[in-house]
Amino acid sequence: MSRVRLVVCLLVAWSASGGRASAAEVTRLSTAGEQDNPFDLKLSVRWDRTQEGADITRERVLSATEAPPFGAVRNGPQLRYTRTSNVLVPRVAFGVYEDVEVHVEVPYVLADDRKYEFAKVNGVPVDVAFDDDISDNTIDAENQPCAGGTCPLFPVPNTVYHGGKIGDVMAGVAWGILNDAKDETTASWVVGLDVTFPSAARYDPVQDRLTTNWLSPHAVPAKPGPLGEKIWKYDFYTALSRRLGPLDPYVRGHVTATRPSSNTYSNCEHAAALAANTPVVQMTSAGAENCADPDWKDDSKAQLPWMAGMTVGIEVVPYENPSKAQKVTIDLHGWLDYTSDARFYNALTDATGKLMFTEEHYTAGAQLGLYLRASSFVKLDATAAYSKVSDHLLSGESLGRAGVLSGDDASDAGVSSNPQLNPNFDYRWDPAGRRFRLTGAGIFTVTFAFALTF
């Protein structure tokens, strides 16, 4: 007998033995009102540790002498960016009707820190090997020469600390339209909606920052800053799985819509102070004026992203004892997410003190998980995931209204009074040839969870 036939026979034998198959984790729900299961309650706590590392490059205009015959715009290394977070996530899930679950998560952010260092070229930091464009910057936000000859964009090296606070609360509902544990001829199909509330304390990146060196007040570990974005998130999702003996393939798709709250941050909140900041102006005077212009009321605010993605995976069950409710599951899945362009918090916000333009990008990753169910009451989970983020711009605001002030000729526009100038536009990093870009970003996440089910 060939190896293929042997594997097929083993799968068929496994499928025919034991009790009724149970759904994959992605389609498992708490339920209520059933004859043999009047009520489900699941209490769990999860620890998420995430570390992101990326390079931040910057465009540089090369002359015809440097890049014959016509010159060029090239990206050069500037910063090494690292973000490390540790979050505890208590979760309650309970059944309210047959195959209908309500769940709530209240995360506590232990730490969420962002570190900026000069990038290295052949092992030598940029500020040593070359003239870096951050420390050696010579213009302010209005494209005017710095009073002292040079005025750094922001201090480097630098670490900005966040955490020690409750994050945004999430609540959701999920409905199991189909359940293969009840009908072995069908699959398990779940649809749901998770709503994230703007409950965390808001992060104002400018507050207490109006200083000579533009250093964040949260650049010391003893004074971590808040991290609330003050936006609503609506995550619509659906998942489908089908148990086939020891294998349980599944697919999940989602779309996340975002809406501002009444307290969503805007760069215009500190417009007057930014435009008057000394010795380095942090906003154009025309931009500060336009912040108060009713015509800019909506266009100058945060422009939120939306997300969509799909996950495809398979669970392998090497051991299961239905009579004792014991199960060992190995989970392997991959995903691809899309994030639209936006004007919002990004990897440079802690350094610049501003909501920044972020170009649309993709995130692709894979995860390996081990789920251990010791009984019908106790469950332990452990997962490790790695993802890559496509390269994308971290700055690049439009100069003004489309068709009025646009293109790469930013220096031709007046800054003292121009009703068309975008209040968010900064001559230091938004024109082509000066923009920042996130490159080579990788994210590693480890998760451990403990759950009690009643």
PyMOL commands that set and color helices and strands:
alter all, ss='L'
color gray80, all
select helices_A, chain A and resi 3-16+25-27+126-129+267-276+285-291+294-296+322-324+349-352+410-412
alter helices_A, ss='H'
color red, helices_A
select strands_A, chain A and resi 32-34+37-39+41-62+72-97+100-105+108-118+120-121+124-125+158-160+165-166+170-178+188-196+231-241+247-260+307-321+326-339+342-344+356-358+361-373+378-389+392-393+436-453
alter strands_A, ss='S'
color yellow, strands_A
deselect
rebuild
show_as cartoon
